Amino acid sequence: MMKRLLGLVFLILLLSTFTSAQADKKASEKKGGGGVEQSLLDMERRWSAASLKSDPAAMQDILADDWSTITAEGKMVTRAQSLENMKKSKLTKSELTEMKVRMINPDTAIVTGVWTGAGTDEKGQKFDTSERWMDVFANQGGKWKCVASESSTIKK
């Protein structure tokens, strides 16, 4: 009887340890321990850094060839136009906050956040703004690419 009781206690401890380890693993994955979500957040950070450096070449691995965006002013801008504008812009600030990833399916994700930027735009006009944005990513041939974007100015 005592051996059975000890065996049962041992089995319960073993199962609880295993269950706890699995829960810890899932929690660390959700907190950005890796995976698709973390990769997409890293891509967003590289995008922000490229904007600050006026470096359109850094965008080659981020934007899909047919990417387009709807700007905060409501204009539709193509990839080529955006990359050309990036060369002409001179940012002094490019910061991301409130970023969240929502997986739609294994090959599609939406990333949202707030961008705060300052500097001069492609026309040489000064700006200091905050925008709420949304980027749609798709897994294209094993590589994640941003396929569409949209942003709206946050009124101060």
Biotite code that builds the C-alpha atoms (Angstrom):
import biotite.structure as struc

atoms = struc.array([
    struc.Atom([0.000, 0.000, 0.000], chain_id="A", res_id=1, res_name="MET", atom_name="CA", element="C"),
    struc.Atom([2.800, 2.410, 0.921], chain_id="A", res_id=2, res_name="MET", atom_name="CA", element="C"),
    struc.Atom([4.645, 1.600, -2.331], chain_id="A", res_id=3, res_name="LYS", atom_name="CA", element="C"),
    struc.Atom([1.497, 2.387, -4.343], chain_id="A", res_id=4, res_name="ARG", atom_name="CA", element="C"),
    struc.Atom([1.031, 5.666, -2.516], chain_id="A", res_id=5, res_name="LEU", atom_name="CA", element="C"),
    struc.Atom([4.663, 6.668, -3.090], chain_id="A", res_id=6, res_name="LEU", atom_name="CA", element="C"),
    struc.Atom([4.377, 5.671, -6.737], chain_id="A", res_id=7, res_name="GLY", atom_name="CA", element="C"),
    struc.Atom([1.218, 7.743, -7.136], chain_id="A", res_id=8, res_name="LEU", atom_name="CA", element="C"),
    struc.Atom([2.835, 10.769, -5.467], chain_id="A", res_id=9, res_name="VAL", atom_name="CA", element="C"),
    struc.Atom([5.875, 10.381, -7.736], chain_id="A", res_id=10, res_name="PHE", atom_name="CA", element="C"),
    struc.Atom([3.662, 10.172, -10.832], chain_id="A", res_id=11, res_name="LEU", atom_name="CA", element="C"),
    struc.Atom([1.711, 13.297, -9.804], chain_id="A", res_id=12, res_name="ILE", atom_name="CA", element="C"),
    struc.Atom([4.956, 15.234, -9.219], chain_id="A", res_id=13, res_name="LEU", atom_name="CA", element="C"),
    struc.Atom([6.332, 14.097, -12.568], chain_id="A", res_id=14, res_name="LEU", atom_name="CA", element="C"),
    struc.Atom([3.180, 15.113, -14.444], chain_id="A", res_id=15, res_name="LEU", atom_name="CA", element="C"),
    struc.Atom([2.973, 18.503, -12.703], chain_id="A", res_id=16, res_name="SER", atom_name="CA", element="C"),
    struc.Atom([6.629, 19.214, -13.535], chain_id="A", res_id=17, res_name="THR", atom_name="CA", element="C"),
    struc.Atom([6.041, 18.320, -17.197], chain_id="A", res_id=18, res_name="PHE", atom_name="CA", element="C"),
    struc.Atom([2.864, 20.433, -17.389], chain_id="A", res_id=19, res_name="THR", atom_name="CA", element="C"),
    struc.Atom([4.614, 23.378, -15.736], chain_id="A", res_id=20, res_name="SER", atom_name="CA", element="C"),
    struc.Atom([7.558, 23.135, -18.161], chain_id="A", res_id=21, res_name="ALA", atom_name="CA", element="C"),
    struc.Atom([5.168, 23.142, -21.140], chain_id="A", res_id=22, res_name="GLN", atom_name="CA", element="C"),
    struc.Atom([3.315, 26.185, -19.774], chain_id="A", res_id=23, res_name="ALA", atom_name="CA", element="C"),
    struc.Atom([6.621, 28.034, -19.220], chain_id="A", res_id=24, res_name="ASP", atom_name="CA", element="C"),
    struc.Atom([7.684, 27.230, -22.799], chain_id="A", res_id=25, res_name="LYS", atom_name="CA", element="C"),
    struc.Atom([4.417, 28.556, -24.253], chain_id="A", res_id=26, res_name="LYS", atom_name="CA", element="C"),
    struc.Atom([4.618, 31.703, -22.097], chain_id="A", res_id=27, res_name="ALA", atom_name="CA", element="C"),
    struc.Atom([8.170, 32.454, -23.240], chain_id="A", res_id=28, res_name="SER", atom_name="CA", element="C"),
    struc.Atom([7.157, 31.961, -26.888], chain_id="A", res_id=29, res_name="GLU", atom_name="CA", element="C"),
    struc.Atom([4.297, 34.456, -26.458], chain_id="A", res_id=30, res_name="LYS", atom_name="CA", element="C"),
    struc.Atom([6.596, 36.976, -24.791], chain_id="A", res_id=31, res_name="LYS", atom_name="CA", element="C"),
    struc.Atom([8.813, 37.049, -27.882], chain_id="A", res_id=32, res_name="GLY", atom_name="CA", element="C"),
    struc.Atom([11.119, 34.144, -27.230], chain_id="A", res_id=33, res_name="GLY", atom_name="CA", element="C"),
    struc.Atom([11.307, 33.661, -30.990], chain_id="A", res_id=34, res_name="GLY", atom_name="CA", element="C"),
    struc.Atom([9.151, 32.567, -33.840], chain_id="A", res_id=35, res_name="GLY", atom_name="CA", element="C"),
    struc.Atom([7.255, 34.441, -36.495], chain_id="A", res_id=36, res_name="VAL", atom_name="CA", element="C"),
    struc.Atom([5.917, 37.150, -34.200], chain_id="A", res_id=37, res_name="GLU", atom_name="CA", element="C"),
    struc.Atom([9.403, 38.144, -33.033], chain_id="A", res_id=38, res_name="GLN", atom_name="CA", element="C"),
    struc.Atom([10.723, 38.110, -36.624], chain_id="A", res_id=39, res_name="SER", atom_name="CA", element="C"),
    struc.Atom([7.967, 40.472, -37.724], chain_id="A", res_id=40, res_name="LEU", atom_name="CA", element="C"),
    struc.Atom([8.612, 42.845, -34.823], chain_id="A", res_id=41, res_name="LEU", atom_name="CA", element="C"),
    struc.Atom([12.315, 42.806, -35.725], chain_id="A", res_id=42, res_name="ASP", atom_name="CA", element="C"),
    struc.Atom([11.444, 43.641, -39.345], chain_id="A", res_id=43, res_name="MET", atom_name="CA", element="C"),
    struc.Atom([9.407, 46.617, -38.143], chain_id="A", res_id=44, res_name="GLU", atom_name="CA", element="C"),
    struc.Atom([12.369, 47.840, -36.088], chain_id="A", res_id=45, res_name="ARG", atom_name="CA", element="C"),
    struc.Atom([14.701, 47.506, -39.107], chain_id="A", res_id=46, res_name="ARG", atom_name="CA", element="C"),
    struc.Atom([12.172, 49.484, -41.158], chain_id="A", res_id=47, res_name="TRP", atom_name="CA", element="C"),
    struc.Atom([12.151, 52.287, -38.578], chain_id="A", res_id=48, res_name="SER", atom_name="CA", element="C"),
    struc.Atom([15.974, 52.320, -38.459], chain_id="A", res_id=49, res_name="ALA", atom_name="CA", element="C"),
    struc.Atom([16.175, 52.407, -42.275], chain_id="A", res_id=50, res_name="ALA", atom_name="CA", element="C"),
    struc.Atom([13.821, 55.409, -42.302], chain_id="A", res_id=51, res_name="SER", atom_name="CA", element="C"),
    struc.Atom([16.005, 57.223, -39.793], chain_id="A", res_id=52, res_name="LEU", atom_name="CA", element="C"),
    struc.Atom([19.090, 56.577, -41.963], chain_id="A", res_id=53, res_name="LYS", atom_name="CA", element="C"),
    struc.Atom([17.300, 57.356, -45.275], chain_id="A", res_id=54, res_name="SER", atom_name="CA", element="C"),
    struc.Atom([18.406, 53.873, -46.401], chain_id="A", res_id=55, res_name="ASP", atom_name="CA", element="C"),
    struc.Atom([16.000, 52.390, -48.971], chain_id="A", res_id=56, res_name="PRO", atom_name="CA", element="C"),
    struc.Atom([18.382, 49.470, -49.685], chain_id="A", res_id=57, res_name="ALA", atom_name="CA", element="C"),
    struc.Atom([17.592, 48.122, -46.197], chain_id="A", res_id=58, res_name="ALA", atom_name="CA", element="C"),
    struc.Atom([13.956, 47.805, -47.259], chain_id="A", res_id=59, res_name="MET", atom_name="CA", element="C"),
    struc.Atom([14.610, 45.231, -50.002], chain_id="A", res_id=60, res_name="GLN", atom_name="CA", element="C"),
    struc.Atom([14.056, 42.262, -47.664], chain_id="A", res_id=61, res_name="ASP", atom_name="CA", element="C"),
    struc.Atom([11.038, 43.825, -45.944], chain_id="A", res_id=62, res_name="ILE", atom_name="CA", element="C"),
    struc.Atom([8.715, 45.105, -48.681], chain_id="A", res_id=63, res_name="LEU", atom_name="CA", element="C"),
    struc.Atom([7.114, 42.838, -51.276], chain_id="A", res_id=64, res_name="ALA", atom_name="CA", element="C"),
    struc.Atom([7.641, 43.901, -54.892], chain_id="A", res_id=65, res_name="ASP", atom_name="CA", element="C"),
    struc.Atom([3.956, 44.837, -55.212], chain_id="A", res_id=66, res_name="ASP", atom_name="CA", element="C"),
    struc.Atom([3.715, 46.538, -51.772], chain_id="A", res_id=67, res_name="TRP", atom_name="CA", element="C"),
    struc.Atom([1.722, 49.743, -51.508], chain_id="A", res_id=68, res_name="SER", atom_name="CA", element="C"),
    struc.Atom([0.567, 51.973, -48.707], chain_id="A", res_id=69, res_name="THR", atom_name="CA", element="C"),
    struc.Atom([-2.186, 54.404, -47.923], chain_id="A", res_id=70, res_name="ILE", atom_name="CA", element="C"),
    struc.Atom([-0.504, 57.366, -46.260], chain_id="A", res_id=71, res_name="THR", atom_name="CA", element="C"),
    struc.Atom([-1.822, 59.408, -43.349], chain_id="A", res_id=72, res_name="ALA", atom_name="CA", element="C"),
    struc.Atom([-2.872, 61.992, -45.985], chain_id="A", res_id=73, res_name="GLU", atom_name="CA", element="C"),
    struc.Atom([-4.954, 59.364, -47.810], chain_id="A", res_id=74, res_name="GLY", atom_name="CA", element="C"),
    struc.Atom([-2.606, 58.992, -50.801], chain_id="A", res_id=75, res_name="LYS", atom_name="CA", element="C"),
    struc.Atom([-1.812, 55.632, -52.388], chain_id="A", res_id=76, res_name="MET", atom_name="CA", element="C"),
    struc.Atom([1.974, 55.201, -52.689], chain_id="A", res_id=77, res_name="VAL", atom_name="CA", element="C"),
    struc.Atom([3.803, 52.347, -54.436], chain_id="A", res_id=78, res_name="THR", atom_name="CA", element="C"),
    struc.Atom([6.979, 50.645, -53.289], chain_id="A", res_id=79, res_name="ARG", atom_name="CA", element="C"),
    struc.Atom([9.092, 52.509, -55.850], chain_id="A", res_id=80, res_name="ALA", atom_name="CA", element="C"),
    struc.Atom([7.616, 55.875, -54.861], chain_id="A", res_id=81, res_name="GLN", atom_name="CA", element="C"),
    struc.Atom([8.111, 55.184, -51.158], chain_id="A", res_id=82, res_name="SER", atom_name="CA", element="C"),
    struc.Atom([11.738, 54.125, -51.609], chain_id="A", res_id=83, res_name="LEU", atom_name="CA", element="C"),
    struc.Atom([12.442, 57.247, -53.685], chain_id="A", res_id=84, res_name="GLU", atom_name="CA", element="C"),
    struc.Atom([10.802, 59.416, -50.997], chain_id="A", res_id=85, res_name="ASN", atom_name="CA", element="C"),
    struc.Atom([12.933, 57.707, -48.340], chain_id="A", res_id=86, res_name="MET", atom_name="CA", element="C"),
    struc.Atom([16.114, 58.821, -50.135], chain_id="A", res_id=87, res_name="LYS", atom_name="CA", element="C"),
    struc.Atom([14.975, 62.460, -50.015], chain_id="A", res_id=88, res_name="LYS", atom_name="CA", element="C"),
    struc.Atom([13.643, 62.490, -46.434], chain_id="A", res_id=89, res_name="SER", atom_name="CA", element="C"),
    struc.Atom([15.874, 63.376, -43.491], chain_id="A", res_id=90, res_name="LYS", atom_name="CA", element="C"),
    struc.Atom([14.497, 62.090, -40.210], chain_id="A", res_id=91, res_name="LEU", atom_name="CA", element="C"),
    struc.Atom([15.774, 63.120, -36.804], chain_id="A", res_id=92, res_name="THR", atom_name="CA", element="C"),
    struc.Atom([13.384, 60.811, -34.971], chain_id="A", res_id=93, res_name="LYS", atom_name="CA", element="C"),
    struc.Atom([11.809, 57.445, -35.837], chain_id="A", res_id=94, res_name="SER", atom_name="CA", element="C"),
    struc.Atom([10.378, 55.510, -32.888], chain_id="A", res_id=95, res_name="GLU", atom_name="CA", element="C"),
    struc.Atom([7.968, 52.584, -32.630], chain_id="A", res_id=96, res_name="LEU", atom_name="CA", element="C"),
    struc.Atom([5.685, 51.822, -29.705], chain_id="A", res_id=97, res_name="THR", atom_name="CA", element="C"),
    struc.Atom([2.576, 49.751, -28.946], chain_id="A", res_id=98, res_name="GLU", atom_name="CA", element="C"),
    struc.Atom([3.507, 47.063, -31.497], chain_id="A", res_id=99, res_name="MET", atom_name="CA", element="C"),
    struc.Atom([1.321, 43.968, -31.644], chain_id="A", res_id=100, res_name="LYS", atom_name="CA", element="C"),
    struc.Atom([1.288, 40.980, -33.984], chain_id="A", res_id=101, res_name="VAL", atom_name="CA", element="C"),
    struc.Atom([-1.911, 39.167, -34.864], chain_id="A", res_id=102, res_name="ARG", atom_name="CA", element="C"),
    struc.Atom([-1.533, 35.944, -36.823], chain_id="A", res_id=103, res_name="MET", atom_name="CA", element="C"),
    struc.Atom([-4.413, 35.521, -39.283], chain_id="A", res_id=104, res_name="ILE", atom_name="CA", element="C"),
    struc.Atom([-3.200, 32.112, -40.446], chain_id="A", res_id=105, res_name="ASN", atom_name="CA", element="C"),
    struc.Atom([0.256, 30.477, -40.684], chain_id="A", res_id=106, res_name="PRO", atom_name="CA", element="C"),
    struc.Atom([1.151, 32.583, -43.748], chain_id="A", res_id=107, res_name="ASP", atom_name="CA", element="C"),
    struc.Atom([-0.526, 35.939, -42.984], chain_id="A", res_id=108, res_name="THR", atom_name="CA", element="C"),
    struc.Atom([-0.083, 38.400, -40.128], chain_id="A", res_id=109, res_name="ALA", atom_name="CA", element="C"),
    struc.Atom([-1.095, 41.940, -39.235], chain_id="A", res_id=110, res_name="ILE", atom_name="CA", element="C"),
    struc.Atom([1.279, 44.113, -37.234], chain_id="A", res_id=111, res_name="VAL", atom_name="CA", element="C"),
    struc.Atom([-0.002, 47.331, -35.657], chain_id="A", res_id=112, res_name="THR", atom_name="CA", element="C"),
    struc.Atom([1.702, 50.068, -33.689], chain_id="A", res_id=113, res_name="GLY", atom_name="CA", element="C"),
    struc.Atom([2.434, 53.743, -33.275], chain_id="A", res_id=114, res_name="VAL", atom_name="CA", element="C"),
    struc.Atom([5.245, 55.541, -35.102], chain_id="A", res_id=115, res_name="TRP", atom_name="CA", element="C"),
    struc.Atom([6.552, 58.866, -33.857], chain_id="A", res_id=116, res_name="THR", atom_name="CA", element="C"),
    struc.Atom([8.764, 60.730, -36.280], chain_id="A", res_id=117, res_name="GLY", atom_name="CA", element="C"),
    struc.Atom([10.280, 64.116, -36.941], chain_id="A", res_id=118, res_name="ALA", atom_name="CA", element="C"),
    struc.Atom([12.483, 65.668, -39.598], chain_id="A", res_id=119, res_name="GLY", atom_name="CA", element="C"),
    struc.Atom([11.953, 66.850, -43.158], chain_id="A", res_id=120, res_name="THR", atom_name="CA", element="C"),
    struc.Atom([9.912, 64.961, -45.752], chain_id="A", res_id=121, res_name="ASP", atom_name="CA", element="C"),
    struc.Atom([10.772, 64.328, -49.405], chain_id="A", res_id=122, res_name="GLU", atom_name="CA", element="C"),
    struc.Atom([9.595, 67.882, -50.273], chain_id="A", res_id=123, res_name="LYS", atom_name="CA", element="C"),
    struc.Atom([11.840, 69.446, -47.626], chain_id="A", res_id=124, res_name="GLY", atom_name="CA", element="C"),
    struc.Atom([8.921, 70.318, -45.334], chain_id="A", res_id=125, res_name="GLN", atom_name="CA", element="C"),
    struc.Atom([9.466, 69.918, -41.589], chain_id="A", res_id=126, res_name="LYS", atom_name="CA", element="C"),
    struc.Atom([7.203, 67.565, -39.660], chain_id="A", res_id=127, res_name="PHE", atom_name="CA", element="C"),
    struc.Atom([6.774, 66.199, -36.143], chain_id="A", res_id=128, res_name="ASP", atom_name="CA", element="C"),
    struc.Atom([4.028, 63.583, -35.984], chain_id="A", res_id=129, res_name="THR", atom_name="CA", element="C"),
    struc.Atom([2.670, 60.412, -34.457], chain_id="A", res_id=130, res_name="SER", atom_name="CA", element="C"),
    struc.Atom([0.820, 57.909, -36.598], chain_id="A", res_id=131, res_name="GLU", atom_name="CA", element="C"),
    struc.Atom([-1.048, 54.702, -35.824], chain_id="A", res_id=132, res_name="ARG", atom_name="CA", element="C"),
    struc.Atom([-0.178, 52.163, -38.516], chain_id="A", res_id=133, res_name="TRP", atom_name="CA", element="C"),
    struc.Atom([-1.010, 48.700, -39.745], chain_id="A", res_id=134, res_name="MET", atom_name="CA", element="C"),
    struc.Atom([1.210, 46.458, -41.877], chain_id="A", res_id=135, res_name="ASP", atom_name="CA", element="C"),
    struc.Atom([0.014, 43.247, -43.520], chain_id="A", res_id=136, res_name="VAL", atom_name="CA", element="C"),
    struc.Atom([2.667, 40.549, -43.913], chain_id="A", res_id=137, res_name="PHE", atom_name="CA", element="C"),
    struc.Atom([2.531, 37.404, -46.039], chain_id="A", res_id=138, res_name="ALA", atom_name="CA", element="C"),
    struc.Atom([4.886, 34.456, -46.184], chain_id="A", res_id=139, res_name="ASN", atom_name="CA", element="C"),
    struc.Atom([6.030, 34.438, -49.802], chain_id="A", res_id=140, res_name="GLN", atom_name="CA", element="C"),
    struc.Atom([8.127, 31.431, -50.724], chain_id="A", res_id=141, res_name="GLY", atom_name="CA", element="C"),
    struc.Atom([9.377, 30.980, -47.163], chain_id="A", res_id=142, res_name="GLY", atom_name="CA", element="C"),
    struc.Atom([10.187, 34.672, -46.607], chain_id="A", res_id=143, res_name="LYS", atom_name="CA", element="C"),
    struc.Atom([7.959, 37.123, -44.761], chain_id="A", res_id=144, res_name="TRP", atom_name="CA", element="C"),
    struc.Atom([7.269, 40.305, -46.732], chain_id="A", res_id=145, res_name="LYS", atom_name="CA", element="C"),
    struc.Atom([5.101, 43.324, -46.021], chain_id="A", res_id=146, res_name="CYS", atom_name="CA", element="C"),
    struc.Atom([2.439, 43.407, -48.759], chain_id="A", res_id=147, res_name="VAL", atom_name="CA", element="C"),
    struc.Atom([0.354, 46.419, -47.680], chain_id="A", res_id=148, res_name="ALA", atom_name="CA", element="C"),
    struc.Atom([0.409, 49.260, -45.151], chain_id="A", res_id=149, res_name="SER", atom_name="CA", element="C"),
    struc.Atom([-1.823, 52.045, -43.869], chain_id="A", res_id=150, res_name="GLU", atom_name="CA", element="C"),
    struc.Atom([-1.321, 54.859, -41.385], chain_id="A", res_id=151, res_name="SER", atom_name="CA", element="C"),
    struc.Atom([-3.418, 57.552, -39.737], chain_id="A", res_id=152, res_name="SER", atom_name="CA", element="C"),
    struc.Atom([-2.216, 60.663, -37.958], chain_id="A", res_id=153, res_name="THR", atom_name="CA", element="C"),
    struc.Atom([-2.876, 60.789, -34.224], chain_id="A", res_id=154, res_name="ILE", atom_name="CA", element="C"),
    struc.Atom([-4.311, 64.220, -33.504], chain_id="A", res_id=155, res_name="LYS", atom_name="CA", element="C"),
    struc.Atom([-2.595, 66.032, -30.664], chain_id="A", res_id=156, res_name="LYS", atom_name="CA", element="C"),
])
